[in-house]
Amino acid sequence: MKATQMILLVRLLGTLMLLVPIFVTGSTNAQQTIERHLHIKPPKTHDSRYAYVPFEVPPHTGRITVSYQYERENGLNLIDIGLFDARFTGTDTDSRGFRGWSGGRRSEFFITEVDATPGYLPGYIPAGTWRIILGLYRIGASGVDVNLKIAIDSESSAPGEFTLTESVIDLLLKKKLTRRVAGNGMRWWRGDLHIHTVHSDGDWTVAELFSSARNGGLDFISITDHNTSSHHAEIDLLRSFAKQLLLVPGEEVTTYGGHMNVWGLPSGSWVDFRAQPGDNARHGHRVK
């Protein structure tokens, strides 16, 4: 199994014992810290609702960690956050290089080649200008000060052994359900088309939702996390081991003018959420 798949199992498996040694990079080399301080004014009617904060990523970077702080003033200020890599050019119409979104749920996230905070996409870390995207959901009349901290760890060389715990695969194999086969004529299929996980504002993992839905007798579920495709890889992994429940990858496209659900997305693709009322539909690039 590929290293990326093994790391995904950490999120899927939880806390039982399935002792599987895998190797991941350590964090033995130097760290560079970048700080950005900016004052954001409330956007005008036709202004973009997104601000992009650039920072430089050097070659051989192994991990990027981003955190941010601002004064919320009891809800008067609400700012979302996400990330684009060096392929992105810094405009609302460019979907290249999208690496994830956590909205306002998290104040910190990280990305490496093999793992990432839920909501974000692990993978190759290209050198160049990356950009933090700030979503200006609500800004008070006097504006708000935002403090950003970016920690960049150089590529590490020391391999380490990782132990997986609580095998969902083992759970699936031990608790197989009889697959219902549709007979002649029409029938009802039971399912849920709007579910969130820890990849956006839900509390359950993909595997926990899968287990609950299957044990509850559902035939299908669609996981529609907000403005990300990071849950798709875990859906793909579960699909390869379990056939008792149809898993449909989706997205809740969450704009500042309204929300909509999209179902049946190709794995790794997303619909760009940076739209204003009246904009033509825009589709995001497939993230590889």
N, C-alpha and C positions, 0 to 999 in steps of 0.2 A: 504494500500500500504506500502511496506517495506521502511525503512528509506533511503536505498541506492537508490531506485527508485525515491523517492521524491527529493533527492538532484540532481539527474540527470535532473529533470524537470527544475531546476534553469537554467541550460545551454540551455535547449530546449525552455523555455518559453519567455525569453526576458523581456519586460517591461509593459504589460497590467496588469489588476487587477484580480487575482484569489486568494482570500484570503484563503489560506489553511495553518492552523497551523501544523507545524511539530517540532520535537525536535531534536536538534543536540547538541553535546557536546560543552561546552564552552572552554575557554583557561585560566583558573584561576590559574593553578599551575606553578611550576618553569620551567625555560628554561635552557637547557645546550647548550653551543655553542662550536663547534669544528672547528678548522682551520687547513687546510693542505696547505703547500707551496711546490711545486715541480718544478723541471726543466726537461723539456722533450726535448730529442734530436730527430732529424729526424730519423724515422725507416729505417733500411736497407731493401734491396729488399725482403728478405724472413722473415723479422720480422713481428710480429703481428702489425696490425694497431690500436690496442686498448690497452689502459692502464686502470688498475683497482685500485681504491683508496679505501682502506678499512676504515670503521669506526664502532664503537660499538654502538648498539642500546639497551638501557636497557629495562627491563620488564615494562609493563604498559605505553609504549610510545603512545601518542595520535596523534602526528603530527611530520613530518619530513619536513624541508625546506632546500633546497640546492641552493646555488648560486655560480657562478664562474666568474673569471675575468682573462684576459690575454691580452697581447699586440698584436693586430692583424697586425700591421705593413703594413697597406694598402692592406690587403689580402694576405700577405706573410704567415701568420699563420691563419689556420682555424681549430677549434677544436669543435667537436660535443659532446653532453652529454646525458647520460641516467642513469638508476638505476637498480640494482639487490638487492633483499632482502637476508635474512640470509640463504636461501636454496641454494644459488649459491656458488660454490667452487672456483671461480676466474679464470676459463680457458675459452678459446674461444669456446670449444666444449661442455660446460655445458649451457643448456638453462633454467635450473630451476631458479625460483625466479625472472623472468623478471618483472619489475614494470613500464617500460615505457622508452620513448625516445623522445627528442625534437630536436635532431640534433643541428644545430647552431642557431635556431630561438630564443630561450629564454636563458636569463642569470640566471633565477631563476625559481624554481618550488617547489611544495609541494605535500605531500600525507597525507591523513588521512584515517580512516576506512570507511568514507562515501563519501568522495569527494577528488578530486585531480585536479591539473593543467591539461588542455587538453593535451593528449599525454601520460598521466600517469594513473596508475590503482589504484583506491582506494581499501581498503580491510584490512584484518587483518595485523597488524604490528608485526611480530615475533621478539623477542629479539635475539641478536646475532650479527655476523659480516655482515653488509651490505657493498655493494661496488658501488661506482660511476664508471660508465664506460665513459671513454673519447675516442672519436673517432678521430684519428690523420689524418684528411683529408689532411691537408697541414701544414708542419712544416719547417720553414726556416733553412738554413744551420747552424746557430749559436744556434738553439734550441729556446725554449720559456719558460718563467716562468708562472706558472698557480697558482692562488690563489683560494682556495675553502673554503666556509664557510657552515657548517652544523648546523642548529638550531634544537634541539630536545626538544619538549614540552611533559611533562608528561601527563598521562591520566587525563582529567579533569572530574569533577563530577557535575558541574553546568549545568543543561539543559537550553536551550534557545529557544525561539519561533522564527520561521522563517516564513516570508511571501513570498509566490510565486507571481510572477508578469507576466503578459501577457500569458494567457493560450493558448498554441498551441493546446491542446486537444479541447478546445472550438472553436478555429479557424477551426480545422478539421471538427468538428461536424456541424458547421454552413455553411461550404463551400464544402459540399460533391459534388464530380463530378460523373457523370454517368460512370460506369465502362464499357469500350468497351468490347464486347464479340466477339471473333473471330468466323466468320462463316465458312462455308465449304471452303476448298482450302487453298492456302498459302496467307500470307500477310506480310507486313513489320511491324516491331515493332521499335519504336523510343526510343532511350536512349543514355546514356553516360556511358562508362566503365572506365573512368579515371578522378576522381574528388577528390580534397583535401578540408579538413575543417580546423577549428582552432586546430584540434588534431595533425596537422603537420604544413604545410606552407600555408594553405588556410586562407581566411579571413572570411568565413561564417561558421555558426554552421551547424550541421546536419539538424536541423529543418528548417533553412533558405534555405538550398539546396533542401530539400524535397519540401518545399512550391513553390520555383521557378520552379523546374522541373515539378511539378504537374500542376501549372498554365500555364506552357509552352507547355503542352500537351504531355510530355514524358510518356512512358510506364514503363521505368525502369531506375535506376541509380545504379552504383556501386561506393561506397566510398572507395578509395584506399589510405588512409593516409600512410605516410612514416613510416615503421619500428615500427608499433604499432597496437594494437587491441583495444585501449581505446574508439574508436568511435563505437564499436560493441554494447555496452550496450545501447547507445542512439538509434541505429538502431532498436534493439529489442523492446525498449519502443515505438517508433513510429509505428512499425509494429502492435503492439497490439491494436492501436487505429485507424489506417488508412489502408484501403485496395485498395486505388485507384492507388497506384504506387508500383511497385516491387522494394524493397531495397535489394541490394546484398552486403554483407560485403566483403571487400577485403583488400589488402595491396599492396603498392608499395615497394617491397623489394629493398632497396637502399644500394648497396654495393659500395666499393671504386674501383670496377672493372666494374661496370655497374648496370643498373636498370632493374627490370622486374615487371609486375603486376601479382597478384594472385587473382582470383575471387572465390566466393562461399565458403569462409572459415567458418568452424563451429564457432559459436559465442565464442569469447574469445581466439581463437587460433591465432598463428602468425607463420610466416616463419622466421627463424633466418637469419639475414642479415650479420653476421660476417663471410663472406666467402671470400676467395681469388680466383683469377682465377685458374681453375684446381681442386678446391675442389669438393668433392661429395656434392650433395644437402643435406641440414640439415633442419629438421622441428622443430620448437619450440614447447614447451609444451603448452597445453591448460592452460590458467590462470583461476583459479576458485576463 
